[in-house]
Amino acid sequence: MLGLFKKKSLLPLADNKRIVEAIKATEQLTSGEIRVYIESRNPLVNTIERASELFFKMQMQNTRQRNGVLLYLAVKDREVALFGDEGIHQQVGTAFWNAQVNQMIQLFKNNQLSDGIVKCIAEVGNVLIDKFPYDAAEDKNELSDEIVFGK
């Protein structure tokens, strides 16, 4: 009976693990924080507004250097967005986020969902590593590395 109420993952377990490992590996080299939120459908009209809503709901703005990044996907709606906090956004600007989204979309069109996510984590991670390098004396993992699955 419990199986009826178990929340279904929107990714195969191996892909889930691969994405989480990519986040962990990146965050060992930067003070930045990356989260991935995946849901079936976007309940809002605007994708970036949904990403923003989730970013603040998950309190990602509370990182010490304001360098959190949310990668948002609505799988059935075929929507994707990146939302970066003010610390990282000031460093890279809107053009960077748009370029990353476009690269993910190209991989998604070829049914490479997890490859697109992992590549984006690497690209965003490279910028975070450059702009917000890891400092062993001060840095800690401020946010969970686990993927959040919505409805």
VMD Tcl script that draws the C-alpha trace (Angstrom):
set ca {
  {0.00 0.00 0.00}
  {2.86 2.41 0.73}
  {4.03 2.15 -2.89}
  {0.90 3.98 -4.00}
  {2.01 7.12 -2.21}
  {5.70 7.04 -3.02}
  {6.83 10.10 -4.97}
  {8.09 9.12 -8.40}
  {11.46 10.44 -9.53}
  {11.48 12.18 -12.88}
  {14.95 10.78 -13.62}
  {16.41 7.28 -13.58}
  {18.35 6.59 -10.37}
  {21.70 6.44 -12.20}
  {21.10 9.90 -13.73}
  {20.02 11.29 -10.38}
  {23.22 10.01 -8.78}
  {25.37 11.37 -11.63}
  {23.87 14.85 -11.27}
  {24.30 14.91 -7.50}
  {27.92 13.78 -7.87}
  {28.53 16.59 -10.40}
  {27.17 19.12 -7.89}
  {29.30 17.72 -5.05}
  {32.47 17.66 -7.17}
  {31.93 21.26 -8.28}
  {31.13 22.56 -4.82}
  {34.39 21.15 -3.44}
  {36.17 23.79 -5.53}
  {33.97 26.83 -4.89}
  {32.03 28.58 -2.18}
  {29.13 28.73 -4.66}
  {26.05 26.57 -4.29}
  {24.19 24.80 -7.09}
  {20.73 23.26 -6.74}
  {18.60 21.41 -9.26}
  {14.80 21.46 -9.10}
  {12.85 19.19 -11.45}
  {9.10 18.98 -11.75}
  {6.68 17.62 -14.28}
  {4.82 20.85 -15.04}
  {5.34 24.53 -14.35}
  {2.29 25.83 -12.48}
  {3.15 29.41 -13.48}
  {3.15 31.00 -16.92}
  {6.70 32.33 -16.88}
  {9.62 29.91 -16.43}
  {12.03 32.41 -14.87}
  {9.33 33.54 -12.44}
  {8.89 29.92 -11.36}
  {12.65 29.52 -10.93}
  {12.76 32.74 -8.90}
  {9.86 31.61 -6.71}
  {11.56 28.29 -5.97}
  {14.95 29.95 -5.40}
  {13.52 32.09 -2.61}
  {11.26 29.34 -1.26}
  {14.35 27.14 -0.82}
  {16.11 30.12 0.83}
  {18.97 30.04 -1.64}
  {19.46 33.79 -1.16}
  {20.85 33.06 2.31}
  {24.30 31.97 1.15}
  {27.08 34.05 2.65}
  {28.37 35.38 -0.69}
  {24.99 35.40 -2.49}
  {26.37 32.95 -5.05}
  {23.66 30.30 -5.24}
  {22.43 29.06 -8.62}
  {19.20 27.18 -9.29}
  {18.79 25.04 -12.39}
  {15.04 24.60 -12.92}
  {13.33 22.12 -15.25}
  {9.66 21.45 -15.99}
  {10.00 18.20 -17.94}
  {6.55 17.79 -19.51}
  {6.34 21.50 -20.32}
  {9.84 21.33 -21.82}
  {10.98 24.40 -19.89}
  {14.34 25.19 -18.37}
  {15.74 28.21 -16.53}
  {18.79 29.23 -14.55}
  {18.42 31.65 -11.69}
  {21.55 33.04 -10.05}
  {21.70 35.11 -6.89}
  {22.95 38.69 -7.05}
  {26.59 37.85 -6.20}
  {27.08 35.56 -9.18}
  {24.68 37.41 -11.49}
  {26.73 40.60 -11.09}
  {29.80 38.65 -12.21}
  {28.31 36.96 -15.31}
  {25.16 38.80 -16.41}
  {22.11 37.68 -18.34}
  {23.99 36.67 -21.51}
  {25.84 33.92 -19.62}
  {22.62 32.42 -18.22}
  {20.97 32.53 -21.65}
  {23.94 30.81 -23.29}
  {23.85 28.01 -20.71}
  {20.12 27.51 -21.16}
  {20.56 27.36 -24.95}
  {23.29 24.72 -24.61}
  {21.05 22.62 -22.36}
  {18.15 22.92 -24.79}
  {20.31 21.59 -27.63}
  {21.21 18.51 -25.60}
  {17.62 18.08 -24.41}
  {16.44 18.06 -28.05}
  {18.68 15.01 -28.55}
  {17.14 13.26 -25.52}
  {20.24 13.95 -23.42}
  {18.52 15.37 -20.35}
  {21.05 14.31 -17.73}
  {23.98 15.15 -20.04}
  {22.57 18.66 -20.45}
  {22.18 19.09 -16.71}
  {25.67 17.78 -15.93}
  {27.24 19.97 -18.64}
  {25.43 23.02 -17.26}
  {26.61 22.22 -13.74}
  {30.17 22.04 -15.07}
  {29.91 25.33 -16.98}
  {28.28 27.20 -14.10}
  {30.75 25.52 -11.76}
  {33.72 26.79 -13.77}
  {32.50 30.35 -13.36}
  {31.79 29.85 -9.65}
  {35.27 28.35 -9.18}
  {36.83 31.34 -10.94}
  {34.77 34.04 -9.22}
  {34.19 32.36 -5.84}
  {37.07 29.94 -5.19}
  {36.92 27.51 -2.30}
  {38.44 28.75 0.96}
  {38.94 25.85 3.40}
  {39.00 28.22 6.39}
  {35.63 29.80 5.64}
  {33.58 27.67 3.27}
  {30.99 25.10 4.15}
  {28.25 23.38 2.18}
  {25.39 25.77 2.85}
  {22.68 24.02 0.80}
  {21.77 20.42 0.08}
  {23.28 18.85 -3.04}
  {20.27 16.58 -3.59}
  {17.93 17.17 -6.50}
  {14.53 18.50 -5.46}
  {11.64 16.84 -7.27}
  {8.37 18.73 -7.45}
  {5.04 17.47 -8.72}
}
mol new
graphics top color blue
foreach p $ca { graphics top sphere $p radius 0.5 }
foreach p [lrange $ca 0 end-1] q [lrange $ca 1 end] { graphics top cylinder $p $q radius 0.2 }
display resetview
